[in-house]
Each structure stands twice: as structure tokens, then as C-alpha cells.
Amino acid sequence: MPPSLTLRSRTLRGSFGAALLAAAALLGATVGGCTSLPENVDRPVSQALPPATDGPLAAFIQQNGSDKPAASVAAPRTASGFMLMDGPQAAYSSRLALAEQAQRSLDLQYYAIHADASTGRLMRAVQDAAQRGVRVRILIDDFHSAGRNALVLGLADTPNVQIRLFNPLAGARASSLGRIVVSLGDMGRIQQRMHNKLFIADNTLGITGGRNLGDAYFGLGGDAGNFVDLDVLAAGPIVQQMSKSFDQYWNNERAYPVESLVDRKEMDRIREKAAESGRSGASGGAQGTPSPPDGEPRPDAQSAAAFGDSKAAQRPGWDEQPMDLKAVKFTWAPALLLVDRPGKIPADEQAKEGPAPAKPDAPHGEMPAGETVVEGVLPLIAQARQDLVIVSPYFVPGQEIRNAFAKARERGVRIRVLTNSLASNDAPVAHVGYARHRTDLLDMGVELYEMRADQAGLRQALGTGSGVTGGMGESKAMLHSKFIVRDGRLLAIGSMNLDLRSQKQNTEIALVVRSTELSAEATSIVEKSLKEGAWKVERDPSAGGALVWRAPAGSGLQDAHTEPDTSASLRALLWLIGPLAPDSML
């Protein structure tokens, strides 16, 4: 991941952040676009294959749904099955199991796929599936597919593997910064990204949630830090809705086949550079992956092998074995899929005309016309009667969300929000948008909790932290889960944050499940975090109403009267750039 202009899953939020956007836009208007995307691109239309009726995944679904008493659980014909996965081991092993047991198709849609050890092992399983005849389609947002992370594009050389890039940037892929510079004339499009996450096998089982693919998302980030996330494994009719969503993006004019953007010579240069960095011992480098002599064919297996040695992913307690799906116990419940239309991101000819009109590209029934995913979850707040639990790592509530909170509080609804502290935020500039609304939210009666983390400093804000994927800063634990529980009965989980970026710019996806069992499980997860791993932010009457961060009981920590575990230099930097960073860009 490039350390220069972005951190983790946020576009232009980390290093220089929103403070540079105005200057970049001015420069872009001056220099204009230096390169352009290809025209008249051939995009063969393809659709999800019908759900598998045989094979290990189909057998697993039949067995899992047929042994439940009809009086206590809905059958899979009338509901879908769900299992929450709050640990990195389950998140990783479940994806590995789907890749290894798929018989017909694998569809992967991600904001970022990093070329590191854990993803290398996973992509080798995907590649092996293709080599045994499984049709593989991989759709990636284009922002991070540069430098070493462009190695995933080499999988397109494997028979049965197709890769498309969504909303691509023009320019060579040797440097993310270089691609940004040549695209400065279209800063609006740079800011709009496909943030959806899907991993679907045989149109039978699917995974969605907050995770991208990379070491830090699977608990292997080391000193660079790890993300705390929540995924859901789904089965039944909802998976077919997930596949329809994938197809809508895959066949959209904003999705470019990789061969239309990257030729063989450029791919060879990317591989050779990755091999050289591995031989020199660079972070995340692949050992022993030299380029073949000129003129010799490059083995398909080398595409995934170049990601890194799978042994590098070994940590105490870490297991690279696939999940035993036979041991999975699903909760069967009715559900709805919310998906932003691909047209939320303008196509090239529309980019200079502003956002696309608010209507679906094609009728699909997942959500009402004109709504975004964030707007689709607003009724959850509006209909709450007792309790709302909200987990959003980047929490920059726009006016609509704040109004919904105010009305809920007037009805007596208890609202608890868990978000990142400044110290745990991988993109500290995003904290500015949350902090400017903090006192108003507290005065409204919203309970605010912030994830604890170790020391964070100016280095984190500038995106110069070290680590496998780069730019992670010094935090050891960073909140990345995204879900809402309403009244203990309804759970919404997906890729969306409660912020204007998710609402207005990025495309998102979310599952809304009506289940007291899953809602209780998710609430239990967050309540443990609130009790043991978060600061509670309050007004301090003894200090004239100034903010105070209450330490968790039994933690041995003292209450804090400034942003906990942060340096004065970081706080000063954000104080300076805060006025330059509007909520819409955070």
C-alpha cells in the first residue's frame, strides 16, 4: 500500500490527507490530465453461474440446513444462513476453505488486495482452483494496484482467471504517487472508490464485511499494527443477491479488463522489481522468485508465489489450514442486501459533470431507487425504539445522521458509538471530522467510546510508518469493524462507515439481518470492547464541561484530558489542518 497519499482503506486520508486536496485540485486544474484511459474497451458480459447443486459446498449447505428443527429455525429455502467471524483466524481460514472447495466459480470483489505473505497463500489457493477448472473473476478498485501490490494482476495470465479494475487511474503502475500526479486533473474521480468486499464460492457461500485482503487484516501486521474487524459468512438465497451485485459491477463500463490497462512488458517489470526487492530482503519481499531467462515462458504459479513466502505468515497460534466447514453452525434468518449502484461513481465522460443521478443502473430489487447504502441504514436509526449500538471506525456524521440521532434521543433511544481514538486511527486526519462534532453529540446524549491504542505520533499522520503493507503508523490495534445493532433484533454489517465519504463518494455494500441471536452476538462483541478496550468520552463538570477520556475500569490507566496516547506534535498538526479539511473529504 502506498505510504504517500493514503493509509489503509481510506482514499487520501492518511499522510497528507485532506489538507493537500485543495492544493492538489488547484495543481490539477493547472496542469490538466496528462494521460487518458483506453477507449472502446472490449468487456465481454458474464453472469454468476447457477448455485452449485453438488460438490462439497452444496453438500455442506444441505447438511447444515436440514438438521434443524422446523419449529426453531427457518429452513434455508425461506431464509439465509449466517455466521459472524470476529477473529482474523476465522476470517482467513473461511476464505481459504471457499477457495479450496469451490468446484465451479469464485468471484472476488475488493477495495484492496495486498501482495504479502497471507494473501499470497490465499491467492495460490485461488490460482489452484482456476487450474482445476473453476472460473475465477476478480474485481479490484484500481487505487492500490500499483507498485508491489500490482502483482495480483499477474494472476490474469492463469487460464480461467479474469481480472478487472474498477475506476482505474491512468499512468504506469511503478509508483502510486506518479499515478496520482498524472491524474490530478480529475481529483473528483480519484476520491471516488469502490469500497465493496465480497468473496463468493459456487454462488453458494459468500463472505462480506470490512476486511480487505492483506496481513494486517488477518492479524499478521506485526509492529505495524492490525485491524480489528468483523466479517459474516453467508449461505442460502442471500448469496445469489450478492452474486447479482457482483455481476452489476463486473459488467459496468467503469470496470476495465486488466489486459486493456497493463501489457505484458509492464507486468514483467512489476514482477522483476518485486523479485529484486525480495532478494534484497525488503519488507514483504518474496525470496527465491527470480525472473526466468529472456524468451522463456513465465510459469503461472509464479504469479501468486511472488507475493511472498507463506512461511513468513507464521505466528504463534496462527494456522494456515482452511476452516472445517462441517463444524460451522449457521443462524438462519431473513435478510436484505443493500448495495450502492456502480453509477454512484461517474463514468469517464460523466466525471466532469458531477455525481451520477440517484437511480440504479439496472433494476435489481436489493434497495430502493435513489438510496445509498448509508442512506439505506438511516431508517434503522429512525425506527429505533430502545437501543442503538454503532461501530464505525471512521465516524464523520453528516447532517442527516446527526438529525436522525437527535430524533432518536428525543424518543429516549440509547445510542452508543464505538469509533477509533486519534491514537488508533490509521488515518488521523479523518479524526478531525469526528472531533468537530464530538461535543454536540455528547450534549445530545450520545455515548461515545474510542478504541484504545499505543503511542501514536506525527510520523503516523505523515504515513511514514514501516510494515508489510506500508504507512500503517505505530498503532497496534486499529478499529475496522462496521456494523449497527438496532433494538437487539436487527443487525446491519458491511463495508460502510457512518461518514460522508461512504454516503456520497465510495460505493458500499451491507447485509441487514433480522435475528435476535446474531444481534446479541454482535452486541456482546462490542460491549466487551467498550468495557475493556475503549476510552469513554464525557464532559467534565469539574473542568467547565471540557472533554475527559475515562479509562476502562481495572485497566490501571488514568483518565486523560487530552487525546490519549498521542503526541503534542500530532495534536498540533491536526489543529492546524482541521479548518482546511471539510467533512466531505474525510
N, C-alpha and C positions, 0 to 999 in steps of 0.2 A: 504494500500500500504506500502510495507516495507520501513522504513526510512534509511536503512543501505546502500544499494548498488544501489538504483535507486530513481529517483524523477519523478513522473507523468508518462508520456508516453514514457520516454526515458530510454533505457536499459543501465545501468551502466554509466549514465551521471551525476548523481547528487552528492550525498555525497562524496564518494571517487573518483569517476569518472575515467577518462582515466589515471590519474596519477598512479592508482593502477593496471592497466591492465597488465603492463609488469611484475610486481612482482607476480600478480596472475597467469599469464601464466607460469612463472618460477616455482612457487609452484606446479601448476597443473602438469607440466611435471615431477616434482619430485615424487609427491605422486600418480599420475595416477588416474584413475577412481576407486572410492570405491564401487559404486553401478551401476546397469545397468537397462535398461528398459526391460519390458517383451517382449518375442519373440512369434511368431506365434499367434499374436493377431487377434481375430475374428472381422472384420469390415464389417458388412452387408452393401451392397451398397444400397443407396436410392437416389431418384431424386426428384426435386421440383415437386409438384403436378401441374396439368394444371391450368392456371389462372381461378379464380372463375368467373362464368357467372351469379350467383345470390348472394343474400346477400347484406348487406349494403355497403360494399366497392365496389363491382361491380356496384351497382346502382349509387353510387357516381361518379364513373368514367364515366358512360354513360351519366349522367346528366351534369357533368362538361364539357364534350367534345361536347355535342350535341347542346348547346345553343349559340355557337359562329358562327358568320358569316363566311361562307367558304372563302370569299374574303380576310379576315383579319387575319385568323389563320388557321394553318393546322389542319386537323381532326386527332383524336388520332390514326386512322389506319395508317397514314403515318408519324406521329411524336410522341413524348412523351411529357408529361406534367411535369412542374417543378415549385416549389415554394421555394424560398430561405427563410431560417429561421435563422436570426442573433441574436435572443434573446433566453435566456435559457428557458423562459416560453413556447415559441412555440416549442422549441426542445423537451422539456419534454412532453407537452400535446399531441403533434403529435404522439409520440411513445406510449403513454398511449391509445390514440384513436385506433391505429392499433391493440394493444394487446386486447382491449376490444371488437372490432368489427370483428376481424378475425373469420372466420367460418370454415376454412379448414386447414390452415397451418400458422406457424410462424417460420421464420428462422432468427437467430441472430448470427452475427459473430463480435467479438470484441477482441481488444487487452487486455482490462481490464474491468472487472465488479466488482465494489467495493461493499462491504457489508455495506451499510449505509442507512440512512432513505429514501432518494429519490428513490434509486434503490430498496429498499425493497418494496415500494409501486408499482413500475413498475413490479417487479418480481412476486408480488402477482397477478397482472393482467395477466401476462403470465401463471402463475400456474392455475388461474381460467379458462383461455382459454383451457388449457390441460384437465382440469376436465370436461369441456363441450364437449370434443371430438376433439379439434383441435390438429393436430400433431405439436409438438414443437421440433425443433432441435437447439441446442445452441453450437456454436463452439467458443472456447476461446483460445487465446495464453496462454501457461501454466505459463509464468514467474511470474505473480502476483497472481496465485491461491493458495496462502499459507496463513497461519495464519487465521485471521478473514475472509479475502476475499475468503477463500475456502468454505465458507458457500453456495455459489451459486451452488456448486457441489451437494449439498443435494437435489436440485430440481430433480435430476435424479431418486429419489425414487417415483416421481409422475408419475402415468400412463400417457402415451402419450408424455412424455418428454425424449429426448435423449440428452446427453451432450458428446462432445468430446473435448479433449485438444490437441492443436497443438504444435508440437516440445517440448514435455514435458521434464522436468528435473527429474532426479532420486532422490529418497530420500523422507523422511517423510515431511508433509506439516505444521508441527508445526511452523517452522521458515524458512523464505525466505533465511536468511543468511546461515542456515545449509544446505539448498539445493544447494546454490551456492558453498559452500565448498566441498561437496561431488562430485560436477560436475566440479571441477577445471581442471581436465584432458582434458576437452573438451570446453575450453573457446571460441573457434570459434563458436560453436553451441549456446552457451549462448548468444553471441552477436547478433545472427540472429533471429529476431522475426517476427511474423505475426502481422502486424500493421493495417490490413483492418478493416473497420467498415461498417456493414450492418444491417438493421432491416427491414425485408420483411414480409408482411402480405398477405396471399392468392395468392401469386405470382402476385399481382395486384397493390399494393402500396409498395414503398420502401424508406428508408432513408439512406443516406450516408453523409460523411463529416469528420470532425476532431474529434468529441466528442467520448470519452469513456462513460461508464455509471457510474455515481457517483455524489455526492453532488457538488463538485467543478466544475463539467461540466454543472450543472444546476443552477448555481448562489447561491448555498446554502453552500458554503465553509466557510462562516463567516470570522473570523480573519485570518484563514489560507490562504485565497485567493481564487479567482475564475478565471476560464479560459474564455477568450473572443474567441468565436468560431462561425463558420458558417456551417450550415447543409443545405441539399436540400431534399425536399420531391418530389419523382418522381412517375409518373404513365405512363402506356402505354407500348409499346414494350421494352423500355429500362429496365423495371423491370424484364422481362424474361431473359435478359442478366445478370442482377445482380444475379438472381437465378442460372443461369448456372455457374457463378463464384463461388457462394456458394457451389454448388454440387462438383465442381472440388476440392475444399479444403476439403470438408466433406469426400469425398471418397478417399482421398490421404493417402498414407502409413504413413505420418507424423502425422495424426490425430488419437489419441488413445481414444477409449471409456472410460469414466471415471471409469467404473467398473473394467477395466483392470489395473488401477493405484491406486485406493482408495477403500479399503474394508470397510465393514460396521463398524468394530470396530474403524478404524481411523476416519470415518465420525462422529461417535458418540462422539469421543474425541474432534473433532473440534467444534461440537455443544455445548458440555458441557462447553468447555473453553469460548466460546462466551457468553453463558448464565451467567457464573460466572463473566465475565468482565462487563456484563450488570448490574448485581445485585450490583456490586461494584461501578457503576457509571462511568466506563471507557468511553473514547471518542467513540461515535457512538454505544454504547452498547445497547442491547435490554433489556428492562425492562419486567419482568414478563414472561420469557420464560424458566422456569426450565425444567430439563430433567424429563421424566416420570420414574416411578419406574422400576427397572430392570425387564426385561422379558415382559414389556408391549409394544405394538407397538407404534411407534412414528408417530403422525398424519402427513399426507403430508403437511397440511397447515403450520406446524411449520417451514418447510424449509425456506420459504420466510419470515415468521413472525420474525424469528431470526435475520434478517438483522437489524431491528431497528423499533421503534415505528414511524409510519407515521406522527404522530403529531409533532415529532421532526423536520420535514422538513418545518413546517410552518414559514413563514417570512412575514413581511408586504408586501402586494401586491402579495404574492405567491398564486397560485391557483392549487390545485391538481386535477382539473377536466380535462377530456380529451378534446382535440380540437374539435370544431364543424366543421367537415369536409365539411358540406354543405356550409359553408362560405368561403371555400378555393377557390381562383381563380388561376388556373394554367396558365402558359405561355407555349404554345405548340410549340415545336421546334425540329429539328433534333439533334441527339446526338450520341456520341460514348462512349463506356465504355472501359477504359484502366485498365487491371488487371495484376499484376505480376503472373507468374506461381508459384504454390506451390514449384516446384523444385528449385526455387531460394534459398530456404533453403535446404541444403543437407539432405537426409535421413541418418539414423544412420550409415549404412555401408559406406556411402559416406563422412561422416563428416571429416574424417582424410585425405581425398583425395583432399580437396579444394572445391570451388564452383561447382555446377552442370553446365553442358554445357548449353549454352544460346539457348534453344529451348523449346517450350511449351510441357507440359506433354501430352496434347491432343489437337487436333485442335478445336478451338472454335471461331476464327474469330474476337475476340474483339480487338486484336492488332497484329502487325506484329511479326513474329518469331524473337527471339534474342533481343527484346527490353524489358527494364524495364519500369515501369510507368514514372519514371523521364526522361529516355531517350525518352519516347513517347511524353513528353511535350516539349522537346527541339526543335522540329520543330515549335512550336508556337513562340518561340523566333526567330528562323531562318527566319520565314516568316513574322515577324512583319514589318510594313512599317511606322507606325506613333508613336504608344504608347504602352508601356507595363507597367502594374500595377501588382506587385508581392507581395503577402503576404505569408511569411514563418517564423513561429516562431523560428525555428532552421535553420539558414541560413549559411551553410558552403559550398560555391560553389566550386566544383571541377574544374579541368582544362577545361573540356568540356563546363561547364556552363560559365566559365569566357571567353572562346573563343567565345561562342555564344553572350555574352554581347558585347564584343569588336567589332564583326562584325555588330551587330545591331546598335551600336553607330556610326560606320563608315557610315551607311546608314541614319543617322540622327534620329534614333528612340529615343524617350524619354523613359527612364527607371526609374521607381520609385519603391523602395523596402521598405516595412514595415516589420520589424522584432522586436524581443524583445531587449530591453536595457539590460545591465547587471543587473540592479535592478529588472526588471520584469521577468527575465529568471528564471524559476523554476529549471533549471539545469545550473548553472553559468559556469561550465567547458565547456559547449558547446559554450559559448560566445567566448572562446579563438580562435576557428577555424574561426569564423566570423571576429573577431578583427584583426587577422593577415592579412586579405585580404582587410580591410576597406579602407586604403589609396589608394591602387591600383584601387579599384572600383571607388573611388571619382575622381581620376586622369583620369579615363576612361570616366567620365561624368555621371556615375550612381548616381542618387539621393537617399540618404539613410536616412531613418527615423527609430527611435527606440521608442518603446512603453514606455510611462511614467509609473512609479510606485512609491510607497512609499519606505522608507528606507529599504535597504537590506544589510545584513552583513555576517560575517563569518559563523554565525550559519546556514544561508541558504545553503551555499556551503557544509557544513558538513551533511546536511539532518537531522537536529535535530529539525526542526520546528514542532509545535504542530498542531493538527487539526483532522478533522474527518477521513481523509484518510492518515494522517501522512506525514512528510517530505515535507511539502509544502513551508517552509520558511515563510518570513514575507511580501511578496508582496501581494498587494490587487487585482491587475489586471495583468493577465499574458496572453499574446497573444498565441492563439492556432489555429486560423483560417489558412487554407491552400488553396489559390486559385491564379489564374493568369487570367488577362483580357488582351486580345490582340486586339488592334486597335478598341476597343469599340464594337466588334462584336462576339468575341469568349471567352467563359468562361470555364476554367478548375478548378474543385473543387473536393477535396477528402481528403485522409489521408496522402498524400506525402508532405514532406519538400524538399526544394532545398538544399540537402546536400548529402554527400557520403553515409551516413547510409541508407537513403531512396533509393538511387540509387543502392547501391551494396549489402546491407545486409538485411534490412527489406523487407517484401512483402507489397505492397501498392495497392490502388485502386483509380480511379479518373473518374469523368464524364467530358466529353468535350462537351459543348452545344453551338451550333451556334444560338445566339439570341442577337440582339441589346438591347432588353428590359432587359433581365437578366444581360447582361454585364453592362448596365447603372446602374442597381440597385446595383450590387456588387461594381462598381466604386464609387458610391455615399457613400456606407458604408465605404470604405477605405479612401476616401477623407475627410470625417468628422473626422476620426481618425487621419489623417495626420495633419489636421488643429487644432484640439482641444486636442489630446491626445498623441502626439508624439514629441520627440526632432528631429530636423533636423541636421544631422551631416555634417559639412563642414570643409574645410581647412580655416584657419585664416591667411590671408596675413600679417596682422599686427604682428603676432606671428611667422613669419618664416614658415608658412604653417602648423603649429600644428593644431590638431583637436580642433574644438569648437562645442558644442552642443547648437543649437539655440532653445530657449524656444518658445513655441507657442505664437502667438500674443494674447494679452489680458489675458494671464494666470497669470500675476503678478510674474512670475518666472524670475530669472536671467539666462543669458547664462552661461554655465558651460565649464570649461577647463579640467575637468577630468570626468570619467564616472559618470553621475548624480546619486544622491541619493544612493551612495554606500559608504561603509566604507573603510578606508585605509587598514584594515586587509584583506578584501576580495580582493581588487585590488592587494595587495602584494602576496596573495596566488596564484592567477591566473597567476601573472607574474612569479612565481617560477615554477608552474607546466606546463605552456604553452609549453616549449620546449619538455616536455615528452608526450604531447598529440597530436599525428598526426591527421590530418583531418579525416582520415578514421575511427577513433574510437570515433568521437564526434557526 
